[in-house]
Amino acid sequence: MIAFGLLFLSIVFLQLFSDPKWLFVFAFVYGIAHGGLFAVASPTVAEYFGTRAHGVIFGIVMFLGSLGATLGPWLTGWLYDLMGSYDMAFLIVTGLSVLGFLMALALKPIALLGDRLSQSVN
């Protein structure tokens, strides 16, 4: 959650401030957010989906992340060529950051669901 929030904040920094000094703030905040996402990815998958199919689910998560990392620069360049600015690309990244944050908020850990089920049976 924190990582998605920082990712969103870093993209906002990059869009709003034209002074090159803000690029350092962007790089710092984005680096923490991006590193944070990878550091907690595997434990988060285990916490939210359990360990039974951890390898498959984590593989899907990593594949989708790699797909985005592969297509993102290409699509950004295409949008720049089409529109003459990076504004649309940044708008899309900002929207995806918000979407990821909201999706993370909506998830409930499987461990908590299991506890609720066992309490309702007893």
Biopython code that builds the backbone (N, CA, C, O; Angstrom):
import numpy as np
from Bio.PDB.StructureBuilder import StructureBuilder

atoms = [
    (1, "MET", "N", (0.824, -1.184, 0.000)),
    (1, "MET", "CA", (0.000, 0.000, 0.000)),
    (1, "MET", "C", (0.870, 1.250, 0.000)),
    (1, "MET", "O", (0.652, 2.183, -0.773)),
    (2, "ILE", "N", (1.855, 1.244, 0.881)),
    (2, "ILE", "CA", (2.757, 2.389, 0.963)),
    (2, "ILE", "C", (3.505, 2.555, -0.350)),
    (2, "ILE", "O", (3.687, 3.674, -0.830)),
    (3, "ALA", "N", (3.939, 1.438, -0.933)),
    (3, "ALA", "CA", (4.690, 1.506, -2.189)),
    (3, "ALA", "C", (3.833, 2.101, -3.306)),
    (3, "ALA", "O", (4.324, 2.928, -4.074)),
    (4, "PHE", "N", (2.569, 1.703, -3.414)),
    (4, "PHE", "CA", (1.697, 2.282, -4.440)),
    (4, "PHE", "C", (1.486, 3.775, -4.191)),
    (4, "PHE", "O", (1.475, 4.571, -5.130)),
    (5, "GLY", "N", (1.322, 4.145, -2.938)),
    (5, "GLY", "CA", (1.165, 5.562, -2.603)),
    (5, "GLY", "C", (2.398, 6.371, -2.975)),
    (5, "GLY", "O", (2.284, 7.468, -3.521)),
    (6, "LEU", "N", (3.579, 5.830, -2.679)),
    (6, "LEU", "CA", (4.820, 6.521, -3.038)),
    (6, "LEU", "C", (5.014, 6.572, -4.547)),
    (6, "LEU", "O", (5.505, 7.568, -5.078)),
    (7, "LEU", "N", (4.633, 5.510, -5.234)),
    (7, "LEU", "CA", (4.721, 5.499, -6.691)),
    (7, "LEU", "C", (3.844, 6.608, -7.275)),
    (7, "LEU", "O", (4.278, 7.353, -8.154)),
    (8, "PHE", "N", (2.640, 6.707, -6.793)),
    (8, "PHE", "CA", (1.734, 7.768, -7.231)),
    (8, "PHE", "C", (2.330, 9.142, -6.937)),
    (8, "PHE", "O", (2.324, 10.020, -7.800)),
    (9, "LEU", "N", (2.839, 9.329, -5.736)),
    (9, "LEU", "CA", (3.429, 10.606, -5.340)),
    (9, "LEU", "C", (4.614, 10.972, -6.226)),
    (9, "LEU", "O", (4.760, 12.130, -6.618)),
    (10, "SER", "N", (5.457, 9.997, -6.543)),
    (10, "SER", "CA", (6.623, 10.284, -7.375)),
    (10, "SER", "C", (6.209, 10.699, -8.784)),
    (10, "SER", "O", (6.819, 11.597, -9.366)),
    (11, "ILE", "N", (5.189, 10.066, -9.335)),
    (11, "ILE", "CA", (4.716, 10.431, -10.672)),
    (11, "ILE", "C", (4.098, 11.827, -10.650)),
    (11, "ILE", "O", (4.253, 12.589, -11.605)),
    (12, "VAL", "N", (3.406, 12.162, -9.577)),
    (12, "VAL", "CA", (2.850, 13.513, -9.445)),
    (12, "VAL", "C", (3.985, 14.533, -9.388)),
    (12, "VAL", "O", (3.913, 15.574, -10.042)),
    (13, "PHE", "N", (5.039, 14.241, -8.607)),
    (13, "PHE", "CA", (6.211, 15.127, -8.565)),
    (13, "PHE", "C", (6.746, 15.368, -9.969)),
    (13, "PHE", "O", (7.025, 16.505, -10.347)),
    (14, "LEU", "N", (6.885, 14.317, -10.721)),
    (14, "LEU", "CA", (7.470, 14.411, -12.056)),
    (14, "LEU", "C", (6.606, 15.254, -12.994)),
    (14, "LEU", "O", (7.134, 15.948, -13.863)),
    (15, "GLN", "N", (5.303, 15.200, -12.829)),
    (15, "GLN", "CA", (4.403, 15.948, -13.709)),
    (15, "GLN", "C", (4.254, 17.412, -13.321)),
    (15, "GLN", "O", (4.131, 18.275, -14.190)),
    (16, "LEU", "N", (4.263, 17.696, -12.029)),
    (16, "LEU", "CA", (3.939, 19.043, -11.574)),
    (16, "LEU", "C", (5.117, 20.008, -11.543)),
    (16, "LEU", "O", (4.931, 21.211, -11.722)),
    (17, "PHE", "N", (6.306, 19.508, -11.324)),
    (17, "PHE", "CA", (7.441, 20.398, -11.116)),
    (17, "PHE", "C", (8.381, 20.351, -12.309)),
    (17, "PHE", "O", (8.856, 19.284, -12.700)),
    (18, "SER", "N", (8.645, 21.521, -12.885)),
    (18, "SER", "CA", (9.485, 21.577, -14.082)),
    (18, "SER", "C", (10.955, 21.822, -13.759)),
    (18, "SER", "O", (11.807, 21.630, -14.627)),
    (19, "ASP", "N", (11.272, 22.237, -12.546)),
    (19, "ASP", "CA", (12.663, 22.467, -12.160)),
    (19, "ASP", "C", (13.402, 21.130, -12.110)),
    (19, "ASP", "O", (12.937, 20.196, -11.456)),
    (20, "PRO", "N", (14.551, 21.025, -12.794)),
    (20, "PRO", "CA", (15.290, 19.751, -12.817)),
    (20, "PRO", "C", (15.689, 19.230, -11.431)),
    (20, "PRO", "O", (15.958, 18.039, -11.277)),
    (21, "LYS", "N", (15.730, 20.099, -10.434)),
    (21, "LYS", "CA", (16.066, 19.646, -9.075)),
    (21, "LYS", "C", (15.035, 18.638, -8.562)),
    (21, "LYS", "O", (15.364, 17.752, -7.773)),
    (22, "TRP", "N", (13.790, 18.778, -9.014)),
    (22, "TRP", "CA", (12.740, 17.865, -8.577)),
    (22, "TRP", "C", (12.925, 16.464, -9.134)),
    (22, "TRP", "O", (12.339, 15.505, -8.632)),
    (23, "LEU", "N", (13.748, 16.349, -10.179)),
    (23, "LEU", "CA", (14.034, 15.028, -10.735)),
    (23, "LEU", "C", (14.711, 14.138, -9.691)),
    (23, "LEU", "O", (14.485, 12.929, -9.656)),
    (24, "PHE", "N", (15.540, 14.745, -8.842)),
    (24, "PHE", "CA", (16.187, 13.984, -7.770)),
    (24, "PHE", "C", (15.161, 13.504, -6.744)),
    (24, "PHE", "O", (15.253, 12.383, -6.245)),
    (25, "VAL", "N", (14.190, 14.352, -6.436)),
    (25, "VAL", "CA", (13.123, 13.948, -5.509)),
    (25, "VAL", "C", (12.323, 12.803, -6.127)),
    (25, "VAL", "O", (12.019, 11.815, -5.459)),
    (26, "PHE", "N", (11.985, 12.949, -7.415)),
    (26, "PHE", "CA", (11.272, 11.884, -8.112)),
    (26, "PHE", "C", (12.055, 10.581, -8.050)),
    (26, "PHE", "O", (11.506, 9.540, -7.689)),
    (27, "ALA", "N", (13.347, 10.636, -8.405)),
    (27, "ALA", "CA", (14.167, 9.420, -8.454)),
    (27, "ALA", "C", (14.252, 8.763, -7.081)),
    (27, "ALA", "O", (14.190, 7.538, -6.977)),
    (28, "PHE", "N", (14.392, 9.556, -6.040)),
    (28, "PHE", "CA", (14.487, 9.017, -4.686)),
    (28, "PHE", "C", (13.177, 8.333, -4.277)),
    (28, "PHE", "O", (13.180, 7.184, -3.833)),
    (29, "VAL", "N", (12.070, 9.045, -4.429)),
    (29, "VAL", "CA", (10.772, 8.499, -4.007)),
    (29, "VAL", "C", (10.380, 7.307, -4.880)),
    (29, "VAL", "O", (9.897, 6.297, -4.370)),
    (30, "TYR", "N", (10.586, 7.422, -6.194)),
    (30, "TYR", "CA", (10.255, 6.321, -7.097)),
    (30, "TYR", "C", (11.114, 5.094, -6.802)),
    (30, "TYR", "O", (10.620, 3.967, -6.825)),
    (31, "GLY", "N", (12.389, 5.310, -6.527)),
    (31, "GLY", "CA", (13.284, 4.194, -6.212)),
    (31, "GLY", "C", (12.839, 3.436, -4.976)),
    (31, "GLY", "O", (12.859, 2.206, -4.956)),
    (32, "ILE", "N", (12.441, 4.162, -3.949)),
    (32, "ILE", "CA", (11.938, 3.517, -2.730)),
    (32, "ILE", "C", (10.653, 2.742, -3.039)),
    (32, "ILE", "O", (10.487, 1.605, -2.598)),
    (33, "ALA", "N", (9.753, 3.362, -3.792)),
    (33, "ALA", "CA", (8.479, 2.705, -4.119)),
    (33, "ALA", "C", (8.698, 1.459, -4.959)),
    (33, "ALA", "O", (8.129, 0.406, -4.671)),
    (34, "HIS", "N", (9.510, 1.569, -5.987)),
    (34, "HIS", "CA", (9.745, 0.440, -6.887)),
    (34, "HIS", "C", (10.456, -0.696, -6.149)),
    (34, "HIS", "O", (10.089, -1.863, -6.290)),
    (35, "GLY", "N", (11.465, -0.348, -5.370)),
    (35, "GLY", "CA", (12.161, -1.365, -4.576)),
    (35, "GLY", "C", (11.248, -1.992, -3.541)),
    (35, "GLY", "O", (11.325, -3.192, -3.278)),
    (36, "GLY", "N", (10.386, -1.179, -2.956)),
    (36, "GLY", "CA", (9.446, -1.690, -1.967)),
    (36, "GLY", "C", (8.462, -2.678, -2.555)),
    (36, "GLY", "O", (8.104, -3.666, -1.915)),
    (37, "LEU", "N", (8.022, -2.411, -3.782)),
    (37, "LEU", "CA", (7.096, -3.341, -4.439)),
    (37, "LEU", "C", (7.734, -4.713, -4.630)),
    (37, "LEU", "O", (7.094, -5.737, -4.390)),
    (38, "PHE", "N", (8.993, -4.735, -5.061)),
    (38, "PHE", "CA", (9.649, -6.018, -5.292)),
    (38, "PHE", "C", (10.019, -6.720, -3.987)),
    (38, "PHE", "O", (9.996, -7.948, -3.914)),
    (39, "ALA", "N", (10.359, -5.947, -2.964)),
    (39, "ALA", "CA", (10.749, -6.556, -1.688)),
    (39, "ALA", "C", (9.589, -7.282, -1.017)),
    (39, "ALA", "O", (9.792, -8.296, -0.349)),
    (40, "VAL", "N", (8.393, -6.775, -1.189)),
    (40, "VAL", "CA", (7.241, -7.374, -0.508)),
    (40, "VAL", "C", (6.357, -8.210, -1.430)),
    (40, "VAL", "O", (5.337, -8.735, -0.985)),
    (41, "ALA", "N", (6.722, -8.345, -2.691)),
    (41, "ALA", "CA", (5.858, -9.050, -3.649)),
    (41, "ALA", "C", (5.607, -10.498, -3.247)),
    (41, "ALA", "O", (4.452, -10.915, -3.154)),
    (42, "SER", "N", (6.648, -11.264, -3.010)),
    (42, "SER", "CA", (6.474, -12.679, -2.682)),
    (42, "SER", "C", (5.750, -12.884, -1.351)),
    (42, "SER", "O", (4.805, -13.671, -1.296)),
    (43, "PRO", "N", (6.162, -12.200, -0.269)),
    (43, "PRO", "CA", (5.416, -12.375, 0.981)),
    (43, "PRO", "C", (3.960, -11.916, 0.884)),
    (43, "PRO", "O", (3.084, -12.488, 1.533)),
    (44, "THR", "N", (3.703, -10.901, 0.088)),
    (44, "THR", "CA", (2.333, -10.423, -0.067)),
    (44, "THR", "C", (1.472, -11.451, -0.786)),
    (44, "THR", "O", (0.325, -11.679, -0.404)),
    (45, "VAL", "N", (2.019, -12.072, -1.824)),
    (45, "VAL", "CA", (1.286, -13.131, -2.525)),
    (45, "VAL", "C", (0.965, -14.262, -1.553)),
    (45, "VAL", "O", (-0.154, -14.775, -1.550)),
    (46, "ALA", "N", (1.933, -14.652, -0.731)),
    (46, "ALA", "CA", (1.706, -15.727, 0.240)),
    (46, "ALA", "C", (0.647, -15.332, 1.265)),
    (46, "ALA", "O", (-0.199, -16.146, 1.634)),
    (47, "GLU", "N", (0.695, -14.081, 1.725)),
    (47, "GLU", "CA", (-0.253, -13.634, 2.738)),
    (47, "GLU", "C", (-1.673, -13.535, 2.183)),
    (47, "GLU", "O", (-2.636, -13.904, 2.856)),
    (48, "TYR", "N", (-1.796, -13.048, 0.982)),
    (48, "TYR", "CA", (-3.124, -12.801, 0.424)),
    (48, "TYR", "C", (-3.738, -14.008, -0.273)),
    (48, "TYR", "O", (-4.962, -14.122, -0.344)),
    (49, "PHE", "N", (-2.897, -14.918, -0.794)),
    (49, "PHE", "CA", (-3.428, -16.045, -1.550)),
    (49, "PHE", "C", (-3.026, -17.399, -0.980)),
    (49, "PHE", "O", (-3.408, -18.433, -1.529)),
    (50, "GLY", "N", (-2.267, -17.414, 0.105)),
    (50, "GLY", "CA", (-1.826, -18.664, 0.696)),
    (50, "GLY", "C", (-0.594, -19.213, -0.010)),
    (50, "GLY", "O", (-0.114, -18.641, -0.989)),
    (51, "THR", "N", (-0.091, -20.331, 0.502)),
    (51, "THR", "CA", (1.139, -20.898, -0.056)),
    (51, "THR", "C", (0.879, -22.094, -0.964)),
    (51, "THR", "O", (1.802, -22.600, -1.601)),
    (52, "ARG", "N", (-0.345, -22.539, -1.028)),
    (52, "ARG", "CA", (-0.654, -23.732, -1.818)),
    (52, "ARG", "C", (-0.303, -23.552, -3.298)),
    (52, "ARG", "O", (0.285, -24.447, -3.904)),
    (53, "ALA", "N", (-0.653, -22.424, -3.874)),
    (53, "ALA", "CA", (-0.358, -22.152, -5.285)),
    (53, "ALA", "C", (0.552, -20.935, -5.419)),
    (53, "ALA", "O", (0.486, -20.197, -6.403)),
    (54, "HIS", "N", (1.403, -20.739, -4.412)),
    (54, "HIS", "CA", (2.254, -19.546, -4.374)),
    (54, "HIS", "C", (3.102, -19.401, -5.629)),
    (54, "HIS", "O", (3.194, -18.309, -6.190)),
    (55, "GLY", "N", (3.722, -20.487, -6.075)),
    (55, "GLY", "CA", (4.599, -20.418, -7.246)),
    (55, "GLY", "C", (3.873, -19.966, -8.496)),
    (55, "GLY", "O", (4.381, -19.138, -9.252)),
    (56, "VAL", "N", (2.694, -20.503, -8.713)),
    (56, "VAL", "CA", (1.910, -20.145, -9.902)),
    (56, "VAL", "C", (1.461, -18.685, -9.827)),
    (56, "VAL", "O", (1.614, -17.932, -10.789)),
    (57, "ILE", "N", (0.912, -18.296, -8.692)),
    (57, "ILE", "CA", (0.405, -16.930, -8.554)),
    (57, "ILE", "C", (1.546, -15.926, -8.615)),
    (57, "ILE", "O", (1.425, -14.893, -9.274)),
    (58, "PHE", "N", (2.650, -16.215, -7.938)),
    (58, "PHE", "CA", (3.790, -15.297, -7.969)),
    (58, "PHE", "C", (4.373, -15.225, -9.376)),
    (58, "PHE", "O", (4.808, -14.158, -9.810)),
    (59, "GLY", "N", (4.388, -16.337, -10.086)),
    (59, "GLY", "CA", (4.842, -16.335, -11.477)),
    (59, "GLY", "C", (3.978, -15.445, -12.354)),
    (59, "GLY", "O", (4.491, -14.728, -13.212)),
    (60, "ILE", "N", (2.676, -15.488, -12.142)),
    (60, "ILE", "CA", (1.760, -14.624, -12.901)),
    (60, "ILE", "C", (2.023, -13.158, -12.571)),
    (60, "ILE", "O", (2.059, -12.311, -13.464)),
    (61, "VAL", "N", (2.207, -12.863, -11.283)),
    (61, "VAL", "CA", (2.495, -11.489, -10.866)),
    (61, "VAL", "C", (3.776, -10.988, -11.526)),
    (61, "VAL", "O", (3.810, -9.879, -12.060)),
    (62, "MET", "N", (4.829, -11.805, -11.490)),
    (62, "MET", "CA", (6.108, -11.398, -12.084)),
    (62, "MET", "C", (6.010, -11.287, -13.605)),
    (62, "MET", "O", (6.606, -10.390, -14.202)),
    (63, "PHE", "N", (5.267, -12.191, -14.229)),
    (63, "PHE", "CA", (5.085, -12.120, -15.681)),
    (63, "PHE", "C", (4.390, -10.823, -16.076)),
    (63, "PHE", "O", (4.823, -10.135, -17.001)),
    (64, "LEU", "N", (3.312, -10.493, -15.373)),
    (64, "LEU", "CA", (2.584, -9.266, -15.699)),
    (64, "LEU", "C", (3.442, -8.031, -15.451)),
    (64, "LEU", "O", (3.387, -7.070, -16.219)),
    (65, "GLY", "N", (4.237, -8.055, -14.379)),
    (65, "GLY", "CA", (5.159, -6.947, -14.123)),
    (65, "GLY", "C", (6.202, -6.816, -15.218)),
    (65, "GLY", "O", (6.519, -5.709, -15.651)),
    (66, "SER", "N", (6.735, -7.946, -15.667)),
    (66, "SER", "CA", (7.725, -7.936, -16.751)),
    (66, "SER", "C", (7.102, -7.482, -18.064)),
    (66, "SER", "O", (7.736, -6.781, -18.853)),
    (67, "LEU", "N", (5.873, -7.880, -18.289)),
    (67, "LEU", "CA", (5.165, -7.451, -19.492)),
    (67, "LEU", "C", (4.992, -5.932, -19.501)),
    (67, "LEU", "O", (5.209, -5.278, -20.522)),
    (68, "GLY", "N", (4.605, -5.387, -18.366)),
    (68, "GLY", "CA", (4.477, -3.935, -18.252)),
    (68, "GLY", "C", (5.805, -3.220, -18.423)),
    (68, "GLY", "O", (5.876, -2.174, -19.067)),
    (69, "ALA", "N", (6.867, -3.789, -17.841)),
    (69, "ALA", "CA", (8.196, -3.186, -17.971)),
    (69, "ALA", "C", (8.708, -3.260, -19.403)),
    (69, "ALA", "O", (9.483, -2.405, -19.832)),
    (70, "THR", "N", (8.283, -4.271, -20.136)),
    (70, "THR", "CA", (8.698, -4.420, -21.530)),
    (70, "THR", "C", (7.900, -3.504, -22.450)),
    (70, "THR", "O", (8.473, -2.828, -23.304)),
    (71, "LEU", "N", (6.595, -3.480, -22.280)),
    (71, "LEU", "CA", (5.738, -2.700, -23.171)),
    (71, "LEU", "C", (5.661, -1.219, -22.803)),
    (71, "LEU", "O", (5.411, -0.379, -23.667)),
    (72, "GLY", "N", (5.872, -0.897, -21.532)),
    (72, "GLY", "CA", (5.746, 0.485, -21.067)),
    (72, "GLY", "C", (6.594, 1.488, -21.836)),
    (72, "GLY", "O", (6.059, 2.486, -22.321)),
    (73, "PRO", "N", (7.898, 1.257, -21.964)),
    (73, "PRO", "CA", (8.720, 2.221, -22.715)),
    (73, "PRO", "C", (8.309, 2.333, -24.183)),
    (73, "PRO", "O", (8.298, 3.425, -24.751)),
    (74, "TRP", "N", (7.977, 1.209, -24.783)),
    (74, "TRP", "CA", (7.554, 1.237, -26.184)),
    (74, "TRP", "C", (6.262, 2.036, -26.345)),
    (74, "TRP", "O", (6.158, 2.884, -27.232)),
    (75, "LEU", "N", (5.277, 1.765, -25.486)),
    (75, "LEU", "CA", (4.012, 2.489, -25.561)),
    (75, "LEU", "C", (4.191, 3.973, -25.255)),
    (75, "LEU", "O", (3.531, 4.820, -25.856)),
    (76, "THR", "N", (5.082, 4.281, -24.323)),
    (76, "THR", "CA", (5.361, 5.679, -24.000)),
    (76, "THR", "C", (5.937, 6.402, -25.212)),
    (76, "THR", "O", (5.523, 7.518, -25.525)),
    (77, "GLY", "N", (6.888, 5.771, -25.892)),
    (77, "GLY", "CA", (7.452, 6.361, -27.102)),
    (77, "GLY", "C", (6.416, 6.524, -28.197)),
    (77, "GLY", "O", (6.396, 7.537, -28.896)),
    (78, "TRP", "N", (5.558, 5.528, -28.347)),
    (78, "TRP", "CA", (4.499, 5.591, -29.353)),
    (78, "TRP", "C", (3.541, 6.742, -29.052)),
    (78, "TRP", "O", (3.153, 7.487, -29.952)),
    (79, "LEU", "N", (3.158, 6.882, -27.766)),
    (79, "LEU", "CA", (2.271, 7.982, -27.384)),
    (79, "LEU", "C", (2.938, 9.335, -27.612)),
    (79, "LEU", "O", (2.286, 10.290, -28.033)),
    (80, "TYR", "N", (4.237, 9.414, -27.335)),
    (80, "TYR", "CA", (4.961, 10.665, -27.575)),
    (80, "TYR", "C", (4.966, 11.003, -29.064)),
    (80, "TYR", "O", (4.713, 12.145, -29.446)),
    (81, "ASP", "N", (5.252, 10.014, -29.896)),
    (81, "ASP", "CA", (5.242, 10.240, -31.343)),
    (81, "ASP", "C", (3.858, 10.655, -31.838)),
    (81, "ASP", "O", (3.737, 11.490, -32.734)),
    (82, "LEU", "N", (2.832, 10.075, -31.260)),
    (82, "LEU", "CA", (1.462, 10.352, -31.672)),
    (82, "LEU", "C", (0.989, 11.729, -31.212)),
    (82, "LEU", "O", (0.332, 12.447, -31.965)),
    (83, "MET", "N", (1.326, 12.098, -29.966)),
    (83, "MET", "CA", (0.759, 13.307, -29.368)),
    (83, "MET", "C", (1.751, 14.454, -29.208)),
    (83, "MET", "O", (1.347, 15.594, -28.980)),
    (84, "GLY", "N", (3.036, 14.166, -29.323)),
    (84, "GLY", "CA", (4.029, 15.229, -29.201)),
    (84, "GLY", "C", (4.398, 15.596, -27.780)),
    (84, "GLY", "O", (5.137, 16.558, -27.569)),
    (85, "SER", "N", (3.903, 14.858, -26.799)),
    (85, "SER", "CA", (4.278, 15.100, -25.402)),
    (85, "SER", "C", (4.111, 13.801, -24.611)),
    (85, "SER", "O", (3.523, 12.826, -25.079)),
    (86, "TYR", "N", (4.647, 13.831, -23.409)),
    (86, "TYR", "CA", (4.547, 12.667, -22.526)),
    (86, "TYR", "C", (3.341, 12.746, -21.593)),
    (86, "TYR", "O", (3.156, 11.871, -20.748)),
    (87, "ASP", "N", (2.531, 13.771, -21.735)),
    (87, "ASP", "CA", (1.418, 13.981, -20.804)),
    (87, "ASP", "C", (0.482, 12.778, -20.712)),
    (87, "ASP", "O", (0.114, 12.371, -19.609)),
    (88, "MET", "N", (0.097, 12.208, -21.834)),
    (88, "MET", "CA", (-0.822, 11.068, -21.817)),
    (88, "MET", "C", (-0.174, 9.856, -21.148)),
    (88, "MET", "O", (-0.833, 9.141, -20.394)),
    (89, "ALA", "N", (1.105, 9.623, -21.419)),
    (89, "ALA", "CA", (1.799, 8.491, -20.796)),
    (89, "ALA", "C", (1.827, 8.652, -19.281)),
    (89, "ALA", "O", (1.596, 7.688, -18.550)),
    (90, "PHE", "N", (2.108, 9.869, -18.802)),
    (90, "PHE", "CA", (2.130, 10.099, -17.362)),
    (90, "PHE", "C", (0.732, 9.984, -16.765)),
    (90, "PHE", "O", (0.571, 9.505, -15.642)),
    (91, "LEU", "N", (-0.253, 10.412, -17.497)),
    (91, "LEU", "CA", (-1.629, 10.276, -17.025)),
    (91, "LEU", "C", (-2.007, 8.805, -16.883)),
    (91, "LEU", "O", (-2.658, 8.418, -15.912)),
    (92, "ILE", "N", (-1.600, 7.992, -17.846)),
    (92, "ILE", "CA", (-1.879, 6.553, -17.788)),
    (92, "ILE", "C", (-1.160, 5.910, -16.609)),
    (92, "ILE", "O", (-1.754, 5.115, -15.881)),
    (93, "VAL", "N", (0.117, 6.247, -16.414)),
    (93, "VAL", "CA", (0.881, 5.684, -15.291)),
    (93, "VAL", "C", (0.264, 6.109, -13.960)),
    (93, "VAL", "O", (0.172, 5.307, -13.030)),
    (94, "THR", "N", (-0.154, 7.363, -13.871)),
    (94, "THR", "CA", (-0.804, 7.836, -12.650)),
    (94, "THR", "C", (-2.096, 7.058, -12.401)),
    (94, "THR", "O", (-2.361, 6.626, -11.279)),
    (95, "GLY", "N", (-2.887, 6.885, -13.440)),
    (95, "GLY", "CA", (-4.129, 6.122, -13.304)),
    (95, "GLY", "C", (-3.887, 4.677, -12.903)),
    (95, "GLY", "O", (-4.610, 4.130, -12.070)),
    (96, "LEU", "N", (-2.865, 4.055, -13.497)),
    (96, "LEU", "CA", (-2.544, 2.670, -13.134)),
    (96, "LEU", "C", (-2.052, 2.572, -11.692)),
    (96, "LEU", "O", (-2.329, 1.586, -11.009)),
    (97, "SER", "N", (-1.325, 3.585, -11.224)),
    (97, "SER", "CA", (-0.883, 3.596, -9.827)),
    (97, "SER", "C", (-2.074, 3.674, -8.880)),
    (97, "SER", "O", (-2.130, 2.961, -7.878)),
    (98, "VAL", "N", (-3.016, 4.540, -9.204)),
    (98, "VAL", "CA", (-4.228, 4.655, -8.382)),
    (98, "VAL", "C", (-5.024, 3.355, -8.432)),
    (98, "VAL", "O", (-5.516, 2.888, -7.405)),
    (99, "LEU", "N", (-5.153, 2.769, -9.624)),
    (99, "LEU", "CA", (-5.869, 1.499, -9.762)),
    (99, "LEU", "C", (-5.209, 0.399, -8.931)),
    (99, "LEU", "O", (-5.898, -0.353, -8.242)),
    (100, "GLY", "N", (-3.891, 0.304, -8.991)),
    (100, "GLY", "CA", (-3.173, -0.689, -8.193)),
    (100, "GLY", "C", (-3.372, -0.479, -6.706)),
    (100, "GLY", "O", (-3.549, -1.437, -5.954)),
    (101, "PHE", "N", (-3.344, 0.782, -6.281)),
    (101, "PHE", "CA", (-3.572, 1.107, -4.876)),
    (101, "PHE", "C", (-4.972, 0.685, -4.444)),
    (101, "PHE", "O", (-5.143, 0.083, -3.384)),
    (102, "LEU", "N", (-5.971, 1.000, -5.262)),
    (102, "LEU", "CA", (-7.355, 0.632, -4.925)),
    (102, "LEU", "C", (-7.560, -0.879, -4.926)),
    (102, "LEU", "O", (-8.288, -1.410, -4.088)),
    (103, "MET", "N", (-6.922, -1.567, -5.861)),
    (103, "MET", "CA", (-7.025, -3.033, -5.888)),
    (103, "MET", "C", (-6.368, -3.638, -4.651)),
    (103, "MET", "O", (-6.880, -4.603, -4.084)),
    (104, "ALA", "N", (-5.245, -3.078, -4.234)),
    (104, "ALA", "CA", (-4.577, -3.571, -3.030)),
    (104, "ALA", "C", (-5.445, -3.327, -1.800)),
    (104, "ALA", "O", (-5.487, -4.160, -0.894)),
    (105, "LEU", "N", (-6.130, -2.200, -1.764)),
    (105, "LEU", "CA", (-7.042, -1.925, -0.648)),
    (105, "LEU", "C", (-8.191, -2.929, -0.596)),
    (105, "LEU", "O", (-8.651, -3.292, 0.487)),
    (106, "ALA", "N", (-8.651, -3.371, -1.748)),
    (106, "ALA", "CA", (-9.808, -4.269, -1.815)),
    (106, "ALA", "C", (-9.473, -5.705, -1.427)),
    (106, "ALA", "O", (-10.369, -6.467, -1.062)),
    (107, "LEU", "N", (-8.205, -6.087, -1.499)),
    (107, "LEU", "CA", (-7.829, -7.469, -1.182)),
    (107, "LEU", "C", (-7.926, -7.744, 0.311)),
    (107, "LEU", "O", (-7.630, -6.880, 1.136)),
    (108, "LYS", "N", (-8.337, -8.937, 0.638)),
    (108, "LYS", "CA", (-8.360, -9.404, 2.028)),
    (108, "LYS", "C", (-7.457, -10.623, 2.118)),
    (108, "LYS", "O", (-7.586, -11.546, 1.313)),
    (109, "PRO", "N", (-6.542, -10.644, 3.087)),
    (109, "PRO", "CA", (-5.644, -11.801, 3.214)),
    (109, "PRO", "C", (-6.414, -13.093, 3.438)),
    (109, "PRO", "O", (-7.400, -13.121, 4.174)),
    (110, "ILE", "N", (-5.957, -14.157, 2.800)),
    (110, "ILE", "CA", (-6.605, -15.460, 2.911)),
    (110, "ILE", "C", (-6.538, -15.977, 4.350)),
    (110, "ILE", "O", (-7.440, -16.686, 4.797)),
    (111, "ALA", "N", (-5.483, -15.628, 5.068)),
    (111, "ALA", "CA", (-5.362, -16.066, 6.460)),
    (111, "ALA", "C", (-6.512, -15.503, 7.292)),
    (111, "ALA", "O", (-7.070, -16.205, 8.135)),
    (112, "LEU", "N", (-6.863, -14.253, 7.062)),
    (112, "LEU", "CA", (-7.979, -13.662, 7.797)),
    (112, "LEU", "C", (-9.296, -14.315, 7.410)),
    (112, "LEU", "O", (-10.151, -14.536, 8.267)),
    (113, "LEU", "N", (-9.469, -14.623, 6.147)),
    (113, "LEU", "CA", (-10.690, -15.311, 5.719)),
    (113, "LEU", "C", (-10.785, -16.692, 6.349)),
    (113, "LEU", "O", (-11.869, -17.114, 6.753)),
    (114, "GLY", "N", (-9.666, -17.400, 6.437)),
    (114, "GLY", "CA", (-9.642, -18.714, 7.064)),
    (114, "GLY", "C", (-9.996, -18.635, 8.536)),
    (114, "GLY", "O", (-10.719, -19.491, 9.046)),
    (115, "ASP", "N", (-9.490, -17.605, 9.236)),
    (115, "ASP", "CA", (-9.826, -17.415, 10.643)),
    (115, "ASP", "C", (-11.324, -17.173, 10.815)),
    (115, "ASP", "O", (-11.941, -17.711, 11.735)),
    (116, "ARG", "N", (-11.899, -16.375, 9.943)),
    (116, "ARG", "CA", (-13.333, -16.091, 10.033)),
    (116, "ARG", "C", (-14.159, -17.347, 9.787)),
    (116, "ARG", "O", (-15.159, -17.584, 10.464)),
    (117, "LEU", "N", (-13.736, -18.148, 8.817)),
    (117, "LEU", "CA", (-14.458, -19.388, 8.526)),
    (117, "LEU", "C", (-14.384, -20.356, 9.699)),
    (117, "LEU", "O", (-15.385, -20.982, 10.049)),
    (118, "SER", "N", (-13.204, -20.486, 10.314)),
    (118, "SER", "CA", (-13.070, -21.418, 11.432)),
    (118, "SER", "C", (-13.864, -20.936, 12.642)),
    (118, "SER", "O", (-14.384, -21.750, 13.406)),
    (119, "GLN", "N", (-13.962, -19.614, 12.825)),
    (119, "GLN", "CA", (-14.747, -19.091, 13.934)),
    (119, "GLN", "C", (-16.239, -19.318, 13.702)),
    (119, "GLN", "O", (-16.981, -19.577, 14.650)),
    (120, "SER", "N", (-16.679, -19.223, 12.456)),
    (120, "SER", "CA", (-18.103, -19.409, 12.191)),
    (120, "SER", "C", (-18.510, -20.876, 12.307)),
    (120, "SER", "O", (-19.669, -21.169, 12.600)),
    (121, "VAL", "N", (-17.572, -21.805, 12.082)),
    (121, "VAL", "CA", (-17.862, -23.232, 12.204)),
    (121, "VAL", "C", (-17.967, -23.619, 13.671)),
    (121, "VAL", "O", (-18.799, -24.447, 14.042)),
    (122, "ASN", "N", (-17.121, -23.018, 14.508)),
    (122, "ASN", "CA", (-17.121, -23.354, 15.938)),
    (122, "ASN", "C", (-18.298, -22.742, 16.570)),
    (122, "ASN", "O", (-18.502, -22.894, 17.774)),
]
sb = StructureBuilder()
sb.init_structure("model")
sb.init_model(0)
sb.init_chain("A")
sb.init_seg("    ")
for serial, (resi, resn, name, xyz) in enumerate(atoms, 1):
    if name == "N":
        sb.init_residue(resn, " ", resi, " ")
    sb.init_atom(name, np.array(xyz, "f"), 0.0, 1.0, " ", f" {name:<3s}", serial, name[0])
structure = sb.get_structure()
